[in-house]
Structures are given as C-alpha cells and as structure tokens.
Amino acid sequence: MEGVFFNIDNGYIEGVIRGYRNGFLTSNQYLNLTQCDTLEDLKLQLSSTDYGNFLSSIPAEGLTTSVIQEHCSDKLFNEFNYIRNQLSGKSVKFMDYITFGYMIDNVVLMITGTIHARDKGEILSRCHPLGWFDTLPTLSVATDLESLYDTVLVDTPLAPFFKDCFDNADELDDLNIEIIRNKLYKAYLEDFATFVSEEIEEPSKEIMLELLGFEADRRSINVSLNSLQSDDISDDLKRSLLPNLGKCFPVVTGMLSKAHDFESVRAALGNVYEYRSLLENGNLEDQFYQLEMELCRDAFTQQFSISTVWAWMKSKEQEIRNITWIAECIAQNQRERINNYTSVY
C-alpha cells in the first residue's frame, strides 16, 4: 500500500533520477577513457557520453584535471537543484538534509583555512556548492567557537547540531576542529535517521536507514583508526564522536571506543559480517567506496522510493572521482595506475 500514492508527488522525480542513472558511464566508456593519451582526448570521449559538450568552452591549453572536476561537479549541482525544485513537502526537507553534510564540510574548511591564514577567496572557491549558505564567507572573522556560533551559525540549518560541540573546544586548533567536525556529523546523521524514521514511508525508510547506517559505520571506523595516533583523545571523548546507528551500534561501537591499537580495531570489526575483512587488504577508503556503490546499486532495485536520490548522488560523486582519477593519471603519465578506480555500474 505504501507505493500507491508515491507517484502523486514523487513519480516524475523518480523517473528523472532513473534517467540520470541510465546516463552513468558504462564499462566500455571507462575503457575508452583509460585509453586516452591526452586530456584533449579525454574531453572528446566524454562528449559522446551523457556529459555532452560540457567542456566545449575550455581551450586545450586551459584544460586541467581540476577544470574537468569542477565542470563535472557543476553538472551534478545543476541536476540536484533541478530535482529539488520539482519536489514539495517532506521530499524537499529530505533534499535539504542531503545538503547539510556538505554545509558541515564547508564550515570546517573555512575555519581550518582561517586559522592557517589562507586566502579567503581561495578557501571559498574550494567550498562545495551544495553546502553554500549566505553567511559562509563571514566565517573567516570568528576567532573562537562561541563567537562563530553567535555571529554566523545560529541562523543556519546547522545550529541544532552545535549543542554538544562547545565542550573541550576553548580554542580553534586542528584537533578541536576535527572533534567538532565529527560531533557535527554524529548529530547530523542521527537527526537525519530520526527524520527518515518518523517522516519517510516504506520502502524508502528501510533503504535510507541502511544507507545512513553505512555512513555512520564508515565514520566510526575512521574515527577509531585516526584516534590511535593521538594520546589526547580519551575513551569517553572517542565514544561521544561515534554515531548511535549503523551495524556497528551498539556493541562494536563500544569496542571501537576502547580500542587502543590496530589489532583491537580489527577484532572489533570481526563482529560485523560486512566489515570483517575490511582491514585485511587493499586501501580502506577504496573498500568503503566499493561497499557504498553496492548499497547504491541495491537501492535502485526498489520502486516507489525517494532513497534513489541519495543513491544517485553518491554514485555520481563516485563517477566524478573516477573521471578525476583517470584524468590525473593521464596528466601525470601514470598509465599503470589508471585502472585503479571504483566501478559505479
């Protein structure tokens, strides 16, 4: 019954999303990209895909990896905004929640750049367009977290996530900024999961909770591994950074918060079937990307689901990373590493 009324508000958008999905690069198109000798060849090959002539205004001498990545991201940004403008009601709030993660990254990027005296224009150019808000440029004037919150962030959607960030953050140094980032993400993911549980209908609810749970697990594992290198993070502080959702919660999360060496982390992850071999071989980040793409592929097998928006977003971001990787290998003449990308579909 949950799918009966879905098409009234969201049927058109699901059709658009599935159309976007059909535009993902195929294995043959990836093969063509990896055989390019120059970035100009890559541009020509991309023109025959769903990307079209998005690089047509860029001259050969101005074509760089960063330019290709920027134009790919602009295309994603425009498509995302088109989808959001077609939605109404709870679906709009769902799209807003997706942007909150990018807002957190932008806030942390601005604060980090400010304390290291980086050029404001350079920092703003590196901010993700989906995480832009009007007061973002003024973040560079803040000297401590409370003034940052009172003058800038109190009127943004991120304000509720800051309530647990003021402890142990008297000064804005690299460690405290990273702690703030993880506390913000913890609050964001838990709030997003609550919204999905209370406002989103099945089958979208089940799929989205699994996708958010994976995101929470990824952050928990990364925090536990990164904290092994710091003696300043206590077990209680570490536990406060780990989200209360996902396959790791609650048992493995508790074990990770008390892990003080690599073997302890490995032993804790052995209790989750999907993650038991995560630390055995290969690059950890690449394995996370592979698991994420498997979940996104599964999300598209279900009809009448707004979760396809999240799956499409993550898949498109991975495709952009793949294109950027291939372009970088071509630019640096690293042909032997050009196939080390994560396939989307």
N, C-alpha and C positions, 0 to 999 in steps of 0.2 A: 504493500500500500504506500510505502514511503516515496516511491517513484512516480505516483500518479500525478501529483501537482508540480513536480520538479520543472517540467518544461514551460510552465506558465511564466516563471521569472528567469530561469536559467538555461532553458533549452537552446536558445540561439548561441549563447556563450559557450556551452559545451561543444556545439558544432564547430564554432570558430577555433576553440582550443584543439580539437581533434584535427582540424585542418592544418593548424600550426604544427601539430605533431607529425603529420604526413610530410611536412617540409624539412624535417631533420635530415642531416646529411646521411646518405647510405654508405655501406661498406665500400661500394665501388667508387663513390665520390671521394671518400677518405683516401682510397688507393691512388686516385688521380692527384689529390693534393700532395701526397707524400712523394710523388714522382716529379714534382715541380723543381726546377733548378734555381729560379729567382722568385722574388716577391711579386714581380710583374706577372709571372706565370701563374702564381697562386691567385692573384686578383682575377685573372682571366678564367681560371677554373671555377672560382666562387661565383662568377657572373652567370654561369649556367645552372646554378642551384637556386634555392629559394631566396638567397641573399640578393640575387639580381645585380644591378649595376650600382650598388651602394657605395662603391669606391671610385665611381667614374670621374668625380671631380678632383681626385688626387693625382697629381703628376707623378711620373715614375721616380723622379729624384726625391719626392716628398713621401714616398711610400715606405713606412717603417712598421715594425711589429706593433708598437704602441698605437699607431694610427689605425691599423686593422682592428685591434682590440677595442679601441674607442668607438669605431663605427659599428662594430658588431653589438656592443653594449647599447649604443643609441637606438639601434633597431629593436632590441629587446625592450628598452624603456618605452618606445613608442607603441609597441604592441601591447605591453602591460597597461599603459594608460588607456588605450582603446578599449580593452576588456573592462577595465574599472569603470569607464564612462558609460558602459552599456548595462551595468548592474544596478540593483536597487536593494534596499532593506538590509537584511543580515549579510547578504553576499558582499555588499560594499564594505561593511565592517571587517569581514573576513579578508578582503584585499588590503585594507588598512593595516591589519595585523601583520601581513606579509612584509609590509614596508618598515615596520618597527625595528626589525633586525638590522636593516640597512641604516636606519637612523642611529642605532647604538654604535655601529661601526664608524659612522661619520663623526659622532660626538667624541669617541675615543681617539680617532685620527686627529681631530682638531686640537684636543687637549695635549696629546703627545707632541704634535708639531709645535705647539705654543711653548711648552716647557723646554723644547730643544732649540728655540729661537729660529724656527724655519720660516720661510717667506709665506705670508698669509695667502697670497694668490696661488702659490704652488700647492699648498695644502688643499685649498678649495677645489682646485682642478682635479685632485685625486679623490674627492668625495663621490660616493655613488649617487647618481641622480635619483634613484628610488628612495633614498634616505634623506633627501633635501627638505629642509623646513626654513621658514623665513628668518628665524633668529640664529641660524647656524653660523654665519660669518662673525657674529658678536661673541662667540665662544672664546675667541683669542684674547679677550680683555680680562678674563677671570684668572685669579691667582690662587684660589682655593676652592674646594668643592662646594661649600655652603654659598659663597657668592656666585658661583657658577649656577647653582640651582635657583637661588633667589632672583637673579637678574635675567636669566636666559631660559632655563629648562622648566620652570614652574608652569609655563603656559604651553608646553609641548605635550604630545601624547605620551612621552616617556616619563613624565612627572611621577606617576604612581609607582614606577619601578625603582625609584631612587630612595624609597623609605628605609631600606636596610643597608644603604651604601655609605652612611656617614660615620660608621664605627671604624676605627683604625685607619682613618684616611685624613689625618690632620694636614698633611702636605701632599701635593701632587707630584710624586716621583713615579718612576717606571713601574715599580712593584705595586704601589697603591692603584695606579691606573689600570693595571691588569686585573687586580682584585675587583675594582669597580666594574670593569667590563664583564667579568664572569658573574658577578652578582646581578647585574642588569639582565644578562642573558637568562640566568636562572629564573628571575622574576617574570621576564617576558615569556619564556616557554611555558611556565606554569600557568600564567594568565591566559595565554593562547589556548592551552589544553582545556582550561576551565570553560572558556568561551565555546570551544568546539563541543564539549560535553553537554553544555546547557542549551546552546542555541542552534547547533547544526544537526540535521536529521541524518538517520542512517540512509544509505551505507557510507555517506561521506564521513560521518563521525568515526566509525571504526578505522577507515583508511587513514584519516588525518591524525588520529591519535597514535597510530603506528609510525607514521612519518615523523611526527613531533617527538615521539619516544626515541626514535633513532637519533634525531638531532641532539636530544638530551644525553643519550648514551655517548655519542661522539664527544661532546663537551666534557662529560665526566671523565672519560678515559684520557683525553688530552690534558685536563687539569691535573689528574693524578700523576701522569708521567712528567709534566713540566715542573710540578712541585717537588719532585725528587731532587732537583738541582738547587733548591732553596731551603735553608735552615730557618728562615723567618716565618714559615707558614706552619702553624700548629695543626693538629688533627681536627680540632673544633672549627678552626677557620676554614680548613680544606672542606670539611663536611658542609659548611654553610655556602660553599661555592657550587656544590653538586646538585643538579635539578632533581626534584622529587617525582620523577616519572621516567618511563622507559623500561626496558628489560632488565637493566641493572638495579633498578629501585625495587625494594629497599635493601635486600641482602648484600648484593655486590657493591652497591654504593657505600654501605658501611665499611666493607672490607677495603675498598679503594681509599677511603678517607684515612685509614690506619696503615696503609702501605708505605713503607719507607725505602724500598728497593725495587728494582725491576722485576725480580722473581716474585715478589709479593703481588705486584700488579698482574703479572702473567697468571698466577694461581687464582686470583680473584676472577679474572675474565674466563677462566676454565669452567666456571659455573654457568655461563651463558652459552648455549649451543652455537649461536651465530658468531660469537666473538672468540671462541676457544682457540682458534689458530691465528688470531689477528696479529699477534706479536712474534709469530714463528718465522715468517719470511716476508721479504718484499718491503716496499715503502708503506708506512702506516697510512699516510694521507691518501695514497692511491687506492689502498684497500677500502678505506671509508667511501671514496668516490664510487668504487665498484659496487659496494653494498647499497649505496644510495640509488644508483641507477637501476639496480634490480628491484628495489621498492617502487621506484617511479614507473617502471615498466608494468609492474603488477597493478598499480593504481589505475592505469589506463584500461585494464581489462574489465572494470566495473562501469556500468552505465548509470546515468542519473546521479552524478557525483561532482560536487564543486571541488573536490580534492584534486581533480585533474589540473586545476590552475597551478597548484603548488608543484605537482609532478612535472608539468610543462616548464615552469620557471627553473626548477633545479636542473632539468635535462638541458634546457637552453644554455644555462650558465656553464654546464659541463662541456657542451659543444663549443662555446666560445673559448674555454680553456684549451680545448683540443686544437682549435684553429690557431690560437696564440702560440701553443707549443710547437706546432708544425712550422709556423712562420719563423719562430725564433731559431729552430734547428736549421732552416734554410738560410737565414741571415748569418748564422754563425758557422755554417758549413759543418754541422754535426749530423751527418746523414745516418750514422749508425744508431742514433737515439731517436730518430724521427717517428718511429712506430710505437714509442712508449706513451701512448695516450689511452684514455679510458673510453671504450666504445659506449655510445649512448643507446643506439638501437641496431 
